[in-house]
Amino acid sequence: MKVRISPRARGPLVVEGDIDLVDLDGRPVETAGRQRVLLCRCGATRVRPLCDGSHNRTGFEAPPPAEPEVE
C-alpha cells in the first residue's frame, strides 16, 4: 500500500500505509502492525515520535504554508 502523509492544522502528521518507523538511533518503534500512526509536530509529546495529544494542551498551531517562489 502506498504511504500517505497528511498534516493536521493544529496537530500531528497522519501517516497511513505500510509503515516501518524507527527512532533517531535507527531502532524500530513499535506500531503494533497499525496502518495509521500520528507523528508529533509540537514537540511536547512524551512518546516521541508519536503524538499523545499534547498539542491540545500547548495550543500548537502549524505555521502557514510557504509562498511559492516567483521567478
PQR file with spaces between the fields and no chain letter, atoms N, CA, C, O and H, PARSE charges and radii, in Angstrom:
ATOM       1  N    MET     1       0.843   -1.190    0.000 -0.4000 1.5000
ATOM       2  CA   MET     1       0.000    0.000    0.000 -0.0000 2.0000
ATOM       3  C    MET     1       0.883    1.247    0.000  0.5500 1.7000
ATOM       4  O    MET     1       1.890    1.306    0.706 -0.5500 1.4000
ATOM       5  N    LYS     2       0.510    2.206   -0.770 -0.4000 1.5000
ATOM       6  CA   LYS     2       1.210    3.477   -0.852 -0.0000 2.0000
ATOM       7  C    LYS     2       1.086    4.216    0.476  0.5500 1.7000
ATOM       8  O    LYS     2       0.036    4.163    1.116 -0.5500 1.4000
ATOM       9  H    LYS     2      -0.308    2.159   -1.344  0.4000 1.0000
ATOM      10  N    VAL     3       2.150    4.907    0.899 -0.4000 1.5000
ATOM      11  CA   VAL     3       2.127    5.676    2.147 -0.0000 2.0000
ATOM      12  C    VAL     3       1.583    7.070    1.851  0.5500 1.7000
ATOM      13  O    VAL     3       1.940    7.700    0.856 -0.5500 1.4000
ATOM      14  H    VAL     3       3.003    4.950    0.379  0.4000 1.0000
ATOM      15  N    ARG     4       0.706    7.534    2.747 -0.4000 1.5000
ATOM      16  CA   ARG     4       0.127    8.871    2.614 -0.0000 2.0000
ATOM      17  C    ARG     4       0.400    9.630    3.903  0.5500 1.7000
ATOM      18  O    ARG     4       0.175    9.103    4.993 -0.5500 1.4000
ATOM      19  H    ARG     4       0.416    7.023    3.555  0.4000 1.0000
ATOM      20  N    ILE     5       0.887   10.872    3.789 -0.4000 1.5000
ATOM      21  CA   ILE     5       1.175   11.717    4.949 -0.0000 2.0000
ATOM      22  C    ILE     5       0.331   12.976    4.825  0.5500 1.7000
ATOM      23  O    ILE     5       0.413   13.699    3.832 -0.5500 1.4000
ATOM      24  H    ILE     5       1.070   11.300    2.904  0.4000 1.0000
ATOM      25  N    SER     6      -0.493   13.233    5.862 -0.4000 1.5000
ATOM      26  CA   SER     6      -1.391   14.383    5.857 -0.0000 2.0000
ATOM      27  C    SER     6      -1.206   15.178    7.141  0.5500 1.7000
ATOM      28  O    SER     6      -1.332   14.619    8.231 -0.5500 1.4000
ATOM      29  H    SER     6      -0.560   12.646    6.669  0.4000 1.0000
ATOM      30  N    PRO     7      -0.910   16.468    7.037 -0.5600 1.5000
ATOM      31  CA   PRO     7      -0.791   17.285    8.245  0.2800 2.0000
ATOM      32  C    PRO     7      -2.159   17.717    8.750  0.5500 1.7000
ATOM      33  O    PRO     7      -3.078   17.959    7.968 -0.5500 1.4000
ATOM      34  N    ARG     8      -2.277   17.809   10.053 -0.4000 1.5000
ATOM      35  CA   ARG     8      -3.462   18.423   10.668 -0.0000 2.0000
ATOM      36  C    ARG     8      -3.045   19.816   11.119  0.5500 1.7000
ATOM      37  O    ARG     8      -1.979   19.981   11.712 -0.5500 1.4000
ATOM      38  H    ARG     8      -1.530   17.613   10.689  0.4000 1.0000
ATOM      39  N    ALA     9      -3.866   20.812   10.846 -0.4000 1.5000
ATOM      40  CA   ALA     9      -3.506   22.211   11.102 -0.0000 2.0000
ATOM      41  C    ALA     9      -3.093   22.464   12.550  0.5500 1.7000
ATOM      42  O    ALA     9      -2.153   23.220   12.794 -0.5500 1.4000
ATOM      43  H    ALA     9      -4.731   20.678   10.364  0.4000 1.0000
ATOM      44  N    ARG    10      -3.758   21.863   13.487 -0.4000 1.5000
ATOM      45  CA   ARG    10      -3.470   22.090   14.902 -0.0000 2.0000
ATOM      46  C    ARG    10      -3.027   20.814   15.598  0.5500 1.7000
ATOM      47  O    ARG    10      -3.293   20.613   16.783 -0.5500 1.4000
ATOM      48  H    ARG    10      -4.522   21.249   13.288  0.4000 1.0000
ATOM      49  N    GLY    11      -2.346   19.949   14.842 -0.4000 1.5000
ATOM      50  CA   GLY    11      -1.959   18.681   15.442 -0.0000 2.0000
ATOM      51  C    GLY    11      -0.873   17.963   14.683  0.5500 1.7000
ATOM      52  O    GLY    11      -0.010   18.589   14.068 -0.5500 1.4000
ATOM      53  H    GLY    11      -2.130   20.112   13.880  0.4000 1.0000
ATOM      54  N    PRO    12      -0.917   16.636   14.728 -0.5600 1.5000
ATOM      55  CA   PRO    12       0.171   15.807   14.212  0.2800 2.0000
ATOM      56  C    PRO    12       0.140   15.612   12.698  0.5500 1.7000
ATOM      57  O    PRO    12      -0.749   16.089   11.994 -0.5500 1.4000
ATOM      58  N    LEU    13       1.151   14.891   12.238 -0.4000 1.5000
ATOM      59  CA   LEU    13       1.140   14.366   10.881 -0.0000 2.0000
ATOM      60  C    LEU    13       0.481   13.000   10.939  0.5500 1.7000
ATOM      61  O    LEU    13       0.855   12.167   11.765 -0.5500 1.4000
ATOM      62  H    LEU    13       1.874   14.503   12.810  0.4000 1.0000
ATOM      63  N    VAL    14      -0.485   12.759   10.083 -0.4000 1.5000
ATOM      64  CA   VAL    14      -1.151   11.467    9.998 -0.0000 2.0000
ATOM      65  C    VAL    14      -0.445   10.679    8.896  0.5500 1.7000
ATOM      66  O    VAL    14      -0.426   11.100    7.739 -0.5500 1.4000
ATOM      67  H    VAL    14      -0.790   13.435    9.412  0.4000 1.0000
ATOM      68  N    VAL    15       0.136    9.530    9.263 -0.4000 1.5000
ATOM      69  CA   VAL    15       0.857    8.695    8.307 -0.0000 2.0000
ATOM      70  C    VAL    15       0.073    7.402    8.143  0.5500 1.7000
ATOM      71  O    VAL    15      -0.151    6.674    9.110 -0.5500 1.4000
ATOM      72  H    VAL    15       0.120    9.188   10.203  0.4000 1.0000
ATOM      73  N    GLU    16      -0.345    7.120    6.906 -0.4000 1.5000
ATOM      74  CA   GLU    16      -1.141    5.937    6.620 -0.0000 2.0000
ATOM      75  C    GLU    16      -0.458    5.086    5.568  0.5500 1.7000
ATOM      76  O    GLU    16       0.119    5.612    4.616 -0.5500 1.4000
ATOM      77  H    GLU    16      -0.163    7.712    6.120  0.4000 1.0000
ATOM      78  N    GLY    17      -0.520    3.783    5.735 -0.4000 1.5000
ATOM      79  CA   GLY    17       0.066    2.853    4.784 -0.0000 2.0000
ATOM      80  C    GLY    17       0.908    1.815    5.490  0.5500 1.7000
ATOM      81  O    GLY    17       0.781    1.607    6.697 -0.5500 1.4000
ATOM      82  H    GLY    17      -0.989    3.356    6.508  0.4000 1.0000
ATOM      83  N    ASP    18       1.770    1.164    4.727 -0.4000 1.5000
ATOM      84  CA   ASP    18       2.658    0.144    5.273 -0.0000 2.0000
ATOM      85  C    ASP    18       3.840    0.853    5.912  0.5500 1.7000
ATOM      86  O    ASP    18       4.749    1.297    5.211 -0.5500 1.4000
ATOM      87  H    ASP    18       1.873    1.333    3.746  0.4000 1.0000
ATOM      88  N    ILE    19       3.838    0.962    7.236 -0.4000 1.5000
ATOM      89  CA   ILE    19       4.754    1.843    7.955 -0.0000 2.0000
ATOM      90  C    ILE    19       5.828    1.060    8.704  0.5500 1.7000
ATOM      91  O    ILE    19       5.524    0.144    9.468 -0.5500 1.4000
ATOM      92  H    ILE    19       3.100    0.601    7.805  0.4000 1.0000
ATOM      93  N    ASP    20       7.087    1.432    8.475 -0.4000 1.5000
ATOM      94  CA   ASP    20       8.216    0.984    9.287 -0.0000 2.0000
ATOM      95  C    ASP    20       8.781    2.245    9.916  0.5500 1.7000
ATOM      96  O    ASP    20       9.367    3.074    9.220 -0.5500 1.4000
ATOM      97  H    ASP    20       7.334    2.176    7.854  0.4000 1.0000
ATOM      98  N    LEU    21       8.616    2.399   11.208 -0.4000 1.5000
ATOM      99  CA   LEU    21       9.030    3.611   11.905 -0.0000 2.0000
ATOM     100  C    LEU    21      10.235    3.304   12.780  0.5500 1.7000
ATOM     101  O    LEU    21      10.242    2.313   13.510 -0.5500 1.4000
ATOM     102  H    LEU    21       8.141    1.725   11.774  0.4000 1.0000
ATOM     103  N    VAL    22      11.257    4.155   12.708 -0.4000 1.5000
ATOM     104  CA   VAL    22      12.450    3.983   13.538 -0.0000 2.0000
ATOM     105  C    VAL    22      12.724    5.278   14.297  0.5500 1.7000
ATOM     106  O    VAL    22      12.293    6.355   13.885 -0.5500 1.4000
ATOM     107  H    VAL    22      11.252    4.960   12.115  0.4000 1.0000
ATOM     108  N    ASP    23      13.459    5.157   15.429 -0.4000 1.5000
ATOM     109  CA   ASP    23      13.811    6.339   16.213 -0.0000 2.0000
ATOM     110  C    ASP    23      15.114    6.946   15.700  0.5500 1.7000
ATOM     111  O    ASP    23      15.640    6.509   14.676 -0.5500 1.4000
ATOM     112  H    ASP    23      13.809    4.282   15.764  0.4000 1.0000
ATOM     113  N    LEU    24      15.642    7.959   16.411 -0.4000 1.5000
ATOM     114  CA   LEU    24      16.862    8.639   15.979 -0.0000 2.0000
ATOM     115  C    LEU    24      18.066    7.716   15.878  0.5500 1.7000
ATOM     116  O    LEU    24      18.982    7.967   15.094 -0.5500 1.4000
ATOM     117  H    LEU    24      15.215    8.313   17.243  0.4000 1.0000
ATOM     118  N    ASP    25      18.065    6.650   16.668 -0.4000 1.5000
ATOM     119  CA   ASP    25      19.173    5.699   16.660 -0.0000 2.0000
ATOM     120  C    ASP    25      18.956    4.553   15.684  0.5500 1.7000
ATOM     121  O    ASP    25      19.777    3.638   15.619 -0.5500 1.4000
ATOM     122  H    ASP    25      17.321    6.446   17.304  0.4000 1.0000
ATOM     123  N    GLY    26      17.866    4.585   14.926 -0.4000 1.5000
ATOM     124  CA   GLY    26      17.582    3.544   13.950 -0.0000 2.0000
ATOM     125  C    GLY    26      16.880    2.325   14.519  0.5500 1.7000
ATOM     126  O    GLY    26      16.697    1.330   13.818 -0.5500 1.4000
ATOM     127  H    GLY    26      17.199    5.328   14.979  0.4000 1.0000
ATOM     128  N    ARG    27      16.482    2.395   15.794 -0.4000 1.5000
ATOM     129  CA   ARG    27      15.767    1.275   16.413 -0.0000 2.0000
ATOM     130  C    ARG    27      14.293    1.338   16.016  0.5500 1.7000
ATOM     131  O    ARG    27      13.713    2.421   15.947 -0.5500 1.4000
ATOM     132  H    ARG    27      16.631    3.204   16.363  0.4000 1.0000
ATOM     133  N    PRO    28      13.689    0.180   15.755 -0.5600 1.5000
ATOM     134  CA   PRO    28      12.267    0.165   15.392  0.2800 2.0000
ATOM     135  C    PRO    28      11.387    0.724   16.512  0.5500 1.7000
ATOM     136  O    PRO    28      11.620    0.462   17.692 -0.5500 1.4000
ATOM     137  N    VAL    29      10.376    1.495   16.121 -0.4000 1.5000
ATOM     138  CA   VAL    29       9.363    1.998   17.049 -0.0000 2.0000
ATOM     139  C    VAL    29       8.158    1.086   16.895  0.5500 1.7000
ATOM     140  O    VAL    29       7.673    0.874   15.784 -0.5500 1.4000
ATOM     141  H    VAL    29      10.187    1.708   15.162  0.4000 1.0000
ATOM     142  N    GLU    30       7.675    0.546   18.002 -0.4000 1.5000
ATOM     143  CA   GLU    30       6.541   -0.386   17.971 -0.0000 2.0000
ATOM     144  C    GLU    30       5.286    0.327   17.498  0.5500 1.7000
ATOM     145  O    GLU    30       4.822    1.281   18.122 -0.5500 1.4000
ATOM     146  H    GLU    30       8.069    0.718   18.905  0.4000 1.0000
ATOM     147  N    THR    31       4.748   -0.147   16.392 -0.4000 1.5000
ATOM     148  CA   THR    31       3.489    0.393   15.875 -0.0000 2.0000
ATOM     149  C    THR    31       2.408   -0.681   15.843  0.5500 1.7000
ATOM     150  O    THR    31       1.312   -0.449   15.334 -0.5500 1.4000
ATOM     151  H    THR    31       5.124   -0.922   15.885  0.4000 1.0000
ATOM     152  N    ALA    32       2.719   -1.856   16.388 -0.4000 1.5000
ATOM     153  CA   ALA    32       1.757   -2.956   16.538 -0.0000 2.0000
ATOM     154  C    ALA    32       1.007   -3.265   15.246  0.5500 1.7000
ATOM     155  O    ALA    32      -0.184   -3.574   15.280 -0.5500 1.4000
ATOM     156  H    ALA    32       3.610   -2.044   16.802  0.4000 1.0000
ATOM     157  N    GLY    33       1.697   -3.184   14.107 -0.4000 1.5000
ATOM     158  CA   GLY    33       1.079   -3.528   12.829 -0.0000 2.0000
ATOM     159  C    GLY    33       0.020   -2.547   12.369  0.5500 1.7000
ATOM     160  O    GLY    33      -0.752   -2.852   11.460 -0.5500 1.4000
ATOM     161  H    GLY    33       2.665   -2.933   14.079  0.4000 1.0000
ATOM     162  N    ARG    34      -0.028   -1.377   12.978 -0.4000 1.5000
ATOM     163  CA   ARG    34      -1.039   -0.387   12.582 -0.0000 2.0000
ATOM     164  C    ARG    34      -0.758    0.133   11.191  0.5500 1.7000
ATOM     165  O    ARG    34       0.398    0.242   10.783 -0.5500 1.4000
ATOM     166  H    ARG    34       0.599   -1.128   13.715  0.4000 1.0000
ATOM     167  N    GLN    35      -1.792    0.449   10.475 -0.4000 1.5000
ATOM     168  CA   GLN    35      -1.699    1.034    9.148 -0.0000 2.0000
ATOM     169  C    GLN    35      -1.822    2.551    9.216  0.5500 1.7000
ATOM     170  O    GLN    35      -1.847    3.222    8.184 -0.5500 1.4000
ATOM     171  H    GLN    35      -2.731    0.360   10.806  0.4000 1.0000
ATOM     172  N    ARG    36      -1.898    3.095   10.439 -0.4000 1.5000
ATOM     173  CA   ARG    36      -2.013    4.545   10.618 -0.0000 2.0000
ATOM     174  C    ARG    36      -1.352    4.926   11.935  0.5500 1.7000
ATOM     175  O    ARG    36      -1.650    4.344   12.978 -0.5500 1.4000
ATOM     176  H    ARG    36      -1.877    2.550   11.277  0.4000 1.0000
ATOM     177  N    VAL    37      -0.446    5.914   11.882 -0.4000 1.5000
ATOM     178  CA   VAL    37       0.161    6.454   13.096 -0.0000 2.0000
ATOM     179  C    VAL    37       0.115    7.974   13.026  0.5500 1.7000
ATOM     180  O    VAL    37       0.040    8.556   11.944 -0.5500 1.4000
ATOM     181  H    VAL    37      -0.204    6.386   11.034  0.4000 1.0000
ATOM     182  N    LEU    38       0.160    8.607   14.188 -0.4000 1.5000
ATOM     183  CA   LEU    38       0.166   10.060   14.279 -0.0000 2.0000
ATOM     184  C    LEU    38       1.525   10.489   14.810  0.5500 1.7000
ATOM     185  O    LEU    38       1.926   10.070   15.896 -0.5500 1.4000
ATOM     186  H    LEU    38       0.221    8.135   15.068  0.4000 1.0000
ATOM     187  N    LEU    39       2.238   11.321   14.055 -0.4000 1.5000
ATOM     188  CA   LEU    39       3.563   11.783   14.445 -0.0000 2.0000
ATOM     189  C    LEU    39       3.481   13.203   14.991  0.5500 1.7000
ATOM     190  O    LEU    39       2.860   14.078   14.388 -0.5500 1.4000
ATOM     191  H    LEU    39       1.912   11.661   13.173  0.4000 1.0000
ATOM     192  N    CYS    40       4.118   13.419   16.139 -0.4000 1.5000
ATOM     193  CA   CYS    40       4.100   14.710   16.818 -0.0000 2.0000
ATOM     194  C    CYS    40       4.800   15.782   16.000  0.5500 1.7000
ATOM     195  O    CYS    40       5.843   15.539   15.393 -0.5500 1.4000
ATOM     196  H    CYS    40       4.623   12.708   16.628  0.4000 1.0000
ATOM     197  N    ARG    41       4.210   16.974   15.994 -0.4000 1.5000
ATOM     198  CA   ARG    41       4.860   18.146   15.398 -0.0000 2.0000
ATOM     199  C    ARG    41       5.072   19.243   16.420  0.5500 1.7000
ATOM     200  O    ARG    41       5.831   20.178   16.164 -0.5500 1.4000
ATOM     201  H    ARG    41       3.363   17.171   16.487  0.4000 1.0000
ATOM     202  N    CYS    42       4.415   19.156   17.587 -0.4000 1.5000
ATOM     203  CA   CYS    42       4.500   20.243   18.567 -0.0000 2.0000
ATOM     204  C    CYS    42       5.727   20.138   19.460  0.5500 1.7000
ATOM     205  O    CYS    42       6.148   21.135   20.047 -0.5500 1.4000
ATOM     206  H    CYS    42       3.798   18.396   17.795  0.4000 1.0000
ATOM     207  N    GLY    43       6.311   18.940   19.571 -0.4000 1.5000
ATOM     208  CA   GLY    43       7.497   18.749   20.391 -0.0000 2.0000
ATOM     209  C    GLY    43       7.229   18.495   21.867  0.5500 1.7000
ATOM     210  O    GLY    43       8.171   18.329   22.642 -0.5500 1.4000
ATOM     211  H    GLY    43       5.969   18.131   19.094  0.4000 1.0000
ATOM     212  N    ALA    44       5.964   18.462   22.270 -0.4000 1.5000
ATOM     213  CA   ALA    44       5.641   18.305   23.688 -0.0000 2.0000
ATOM     214  C    ALA    44       5.241   16.883   24.074  0.5500 1.7000
ATOM     215  O    ALA    44       4.999   16.617   25.251 -0.5500 1.4000
ATOM     216  H    ALA    44       5.199   18.598   21.640  0.4000 1.0000
ATOM     217  N    THR    45       5.166   15.977   23.124 -0.4000 1.5000
ATOM     218  CA   THR    45       4.735   14.613   23.408 -0.0000 2.0000
ATOM     219  C    THR    45       5.699   13.891   24.344  0.5500 1.7000
ATOM     220  O    THR    45       6.891   14.197   24.375 -0.5500 1.4000
ATOM     221  H    THR    45       5.362   16.193   22.167  0.4000 1.0000
ATOM     222  N    ARG    46       5.188   12.954   25.088 -0.4000 1.5000
ATOM     223  CA   ARG    46       6.019   12.138   25.978 -0.0000 2.0000
ATOM     224  C    ARG    46       6.349   10.787   25.351  0.5500 1.7000
ATOM     225  O    ARG    46       7.084    9.994   25.940 -0.5500 1.4000
ATOM     226  H    ARG    46       4.220   12.705   25.062  0.4000 1.0000
ATOM     227  N    VAL    47       5.809   10.517   24.155 -0.4000 1.5000
ATOM     228  CA   VAL    47       6.015    9.227   23.489 -0.0000 2.0000
ATOM     229  C    VAL    47       6.615    9.429   22.099  0.5500 1.7000
ATOM     230  O    VAL    47       6.151    8.845   21.119 -0.5500 1.4000
ATOM     231  H    VAL    47       5.213   11.161   23.677  0.4000 1.0000
ATOM     232  N    ARG    48       7.649   10.261   22.027 -0.4000 1.5000
ATOM     233  CA   ARG    48       8.281   10.567   20.735 -0.0000 2.0000
ATOM     234  C    ARG    48       8.642    9.325   19.970  0.5500 1.7000
ATOM     235  O    ARG    48       9.116    8.354   20.560 -0.5500 1.4000
ATOM     236  H    ARG    48       8.026   10.735   22.823  0.4000 1.0000
ATOM     237  N    PRO    49       8.436    9.327   18.698 -0.5600 1.5000
ATOM     238  CA   PRO    49       7.959   10.390   17.818  0.2800 2.0000
ATOM     239  C    PRO    49       6.437   10.424   17.664  0.5500 1.7000
ATOM     240  O    PRO    49       5.916   11.196   16.860 -0.5500 1.4000
ATOM     241  N    LEU    50       5.722    9.596   18.426 -0.4000 1.5000
ATOM     242  CA   LEU    50       4.268    9.511   18.280 -0.0000 2.0000
ATOM     243  C    LEU    50       3.562   10.644   19.020  0.5500 1.7000
ATOM     244  O    LEU    50       4.083   11.182   19.997 -0.5500 1.4000
ATOM     245  H    LEU    50       6.146    8.969   19.080  0.4000 1.0000
ATOM     246  N    CYS    51       2.397   10.989   18.555 -0.4000 1.5000
ATOM     247  CA   CYS    51       1.574   12.029   19.162 -0.0000 2.0000
ATOM     248  C    CYS    51       0.818   11.453   20.364  0.5500 1.7000
ATOM     249  O    CYS    51       0.286   10.345   20.299 -0.5500 1.4000
ATOM     250  H    CYS    51       1.973   10.551   17.762  0.4000 1.0000
ATOM     251  N    ASP    52       0.779   12.216   21.457 -0.4000 1.5000
ATOM     252  CA   ASP    52      -0.016   11.803   22.615 -0.0000 2.0000
ATOM     253  C    ASP    52      -1.105   12.829   22.950  0.5500 1.7000
ATOM     254  O    ASP    52      -1.713   12.765   24.019 -0.5500 1.4000
ATOM     255  H    ASP    52       1.212   13.116   21.509  0.4000 1.0000
ATOM     256  N    GLY    53      -1.347   13.766   22.043 -0.4000 1.5000
ATOM     257  CA   GLY    53      -2.388   14.773   22.253 -0.0000 2.0000
ATOM     258  C    GLY    53      -1.896   16.023   22.964  0.5500 1.7000
ATOM     259  O    GLY    53      -2.697   16.907   23.268 -0.5500 1.4000
ATOM     260  H    GLY    53      -0.853   13.818   21.175  0.4000 1.0000
ATOM     261  N    SER    54      -0.603   16.119   23.236 -0.4000 1.5000
ATOM     262  CA   SER    54      -0.061   17.278   23.951 -0.0000 2.0000
ATOM     263  C    SER    54      -0.307   18.591   23.220  0.5500 1.7000
ATOM     264  O    SER    54      -0.334   19.650   23.847 -0.5500 1.4000
ATOM     265  H    SER    54       0.048   15.401   22.989  0.4000 1.0000
ATOM     266  N    HIS    55      -0.486   18.538   21.903 -0.4000 1.5000
ATOM     267  CA   HIS    55      -0.739   19.754   21.133 -0.0000 2.0000
ATOM     268  C    HIS    55      -1.996   20.478   21.621  0.5500 1.7000
ATOM     269  O    HIS    55      -2.099   21.699   21.503 -0.5500 1.4000
ATOM     270  H    HIS    55      -0.464   17.678   21.393  0.4000 1.0000
ATOM     271  N    ASN    56      -2.942   19.727   22.165 -0.4000 1.5000
ATOM     272  CA   ASN    56      -4.164   20.347   22.698 -0.0000 2.0000
ATOM     273  C    ASN    56      -3.851   21.197   23.921  0.5500 1.7000
ATOM     274  O    ASN    56      -4.436   22.264   24.106 -0.5500 1.4000
ATOM     275  H    ASN    56      -2.859   18.735   22.261  0.4000 1.0000
ATOM     276  N    ARG    57      -2.938   20.729   24.750 -0.4000 1.5000
ATOM     277  CA   ARG    57      -2.548   21.437   25.971 -0.0000 2.0000
ATOM     278  C    ARG    57      -1.692   22.660   25.657  0.5500 1.7000
ATOM     279  O    ARG    57      -1.812   23.692   26.317 -0.5500 1.4000
ATOM     280  H    ARG    57      -2.463   19.861   24.600  0.4000 1.0000
ATOM     281  N    THR    58      -0.829   22.545   24.651 -0.4000 1.5000
ATOM     282  CA   THR    58       0.112   23.614   24.348 -0.0000 2.0000
ATOM     283  C    THR    58      -0.448   24.675   23.409  0.5500 1.7000
ATOM     284  O    THR    58       0.123   25.758   23.286 -0.5500 1.4000
ATOM     285  H    THR    58      -0.732   21.707   24.115  0.4000 1.0000
ATOM     286  N    GLY    59      -1.563   24.372   22.745 -0.4000 1.5000
ATOM     287  CA   GLY    59      -2.140   25.315   21.792 -0.0000 2.0000
ATOM     288  C    GLY    59      -1.367   25.370   20.478  0.5500 1.7000
ATOM     289  O    GLY    59      -1.379   26.387   19.784 -0.5500 1.4000
ATOM     290  H    GLY    59      -2.027   23.492   22.845  0.4000 1.0000
ATOM     291  N    PHE    60      -0.694   24.270   20.141 -0.4000 1.5000
ATOM     292  CA   PHE    60       0.104   24.211   18.918 -0.0000 2.0000
ATOM     293  C    PHE    60      -0.733   24.570   17.701  0.5500 1.7000
ATOM     294  O    PHE    60      -1.882   24.151   17.566 -0.5500 1.4000
ATOM     295  H    PHE    60      -0.684   23.443   20.704  0.4000 1.0000
ATOM     296  N    GLU    61      -0.131   25.351   16.826 -0.4000 1.5000
ATOM     297  CA   GLU    61      -0.733   25.657   15.537 -0.0000 2.0000
ATOM     298  C    GLU    61       0.380   25.670   14.505  0.5500 1.7000
ATOM     299  O    GLU    61       1.390   26.350   14.687 -0.5500 1.4000
ATOM     300  H    GLU    61       0.803   25.691   16.936  0.4000 1.0000
ATOM     301  N    ALA    62       0.205   24.934   13.438 -0.4000 1.5000
ATOM     302  CA   ALA    62       1.231   24.848   12.391 -0.0000 2.0000
ATOM     303  C    ALA    62       1.396   26.194   11.709  0.5500 1.7000
ATOM     304  O    ALA    62       0.429   26.939   11.553 -0.5500 1.4000
ATOM     305  H    ALA    62      -0.615   24.381   13.290  0.4000 1.0000
ATOM     306  N    PRO    63       2.632   26.512   11.297 -0.5600 1.5000
ATOM     307  CA   PRO    63       2.823   27.752   10.543  0.2800 2.0000
ATOM     308  C    PRO    63       2.109   27.654    9.203  0.5500 1.7000
ATOM     309  O    PRO    63       1.883   26.555    8.697 -0.5500 1.4000
ATOM     310  N    PRO    64       1.754   28.797    8.627 -0.5600 1.5000
ATOM     311  CA   PRO    64       1.089   28.766    7.319  0.2800 2.0000
ATOM     312  C    PRO    64       2.035   28.216    6.255  0.5500 1.7000
ATOM     313  O    PRO    64       3.254   28.277    6.418 -0.5500 1.4000
ATOM     314  N    PRO    65       1.483   27.682    5.169 -0.5600 1.5000
ATOM     315  CA   PRO    65       2.344   27.168    4.096  0.2800 2.0000
ATOM     316  C    PRO    65       3.206   28.280    3.509  0.5500 1.7000
ATOM     317  O    PRO    65       2.810   29.445    3.482 -0.5500 1.4000
ATOM     318  N    ALA    66       4.389   27.899    3.040 -0.4000 1.5000
ATOM     319  CA   ALA    66       5.293   28.862    2.419 -0.0000 2.0000
ATOM     320  C    ALA    66       4.723   29.333    1.093  0.5500 1.7000
ATOM     321  O    ALA    66       4.072   28.574    0.376 -0.5500 1.4000
ATOM     322  H    ALA    66       4.711   26.953    3.061  0.4000 1.0000
ATOM     323  N    GLU    67       4.972   30.583    0.782 -0.4000 1.5000
ATOM     324  CA   GLU    67       4.555   31.131   -0.504 -0.0000 2.0000
ATOM     325  C    GLU    67       5.436   30.543   -1.607  0.5500 1.7000
ATOM     326  O    GLU    67       6.645   30.415   -1.415 -0.5500 1.4000
ATOM     327  H    GLU    67       5.500   31.201    1.364  0.4000 1.0000
ATOM     328  N    PRO    68       4.857   30.180   -2.762 -0.5600 1.5000
ATOM     329  CA   PRO    68       5.689   29.678   -3.854  0.2800 2.0000
ATOM     330  C    PRO    68       6.616   30.781   -4.368  0.5500 1.7000
ATOM     331  O    PRO    68       6.247   31.954   -4.414 -0.5500 1.4000
ATOM     332  N    GLU    69       7.824   30.377   -4.752 -0.4000 1.5000
ATOM     333  CA   GLU    69       8.781   31.345   -5.287 -0.0000 2.0000
ATOM     334  C    GLU    69       8.393   31.739   -6.695  0.5500 1.7000
ATOM     335  O    GLU    69       7.993   30.898   -7.500 -0.5500 1.4000
ATOM     336  H    GLU    69       8.125   29.423   -4.714  0.4000 1.0000
ATOM     337  N    VAL    70       8.515   33.026   -6.989 -0.4000 1.5000
ATOM     338  CA   VAL    70       8.205   33.558   -8.310 -0.0000 2.0000
ATOM     339  C    VAL    70       9.532   33.829   -9.008  0.5500 1.7000
ATOM     340  O    VAL    70      10.418   34.472   -8.445 -0.5500 1.4000
ATOM     341  H    VAL    70       8.840   33.710   -6.335  0.4000 1.0000
ATOM     342  N    GLU    71       9.662   33.341  -10.227 -0.4000 1.5000
ATOM     343  CA   GLU    71      10.918   33.540  -10.965 -0.0000 2.0000
ATOM     344  C    GLU    71      10.845   34.752  -11.845  0.5500 1.7000
ATOM     345  O    GLU    71      11.811   35.071  -12.538 -0.5500 1.4000
ATOM     346  H    GLU    71       8.942   32.819  -10.685  0.4000 1.0000
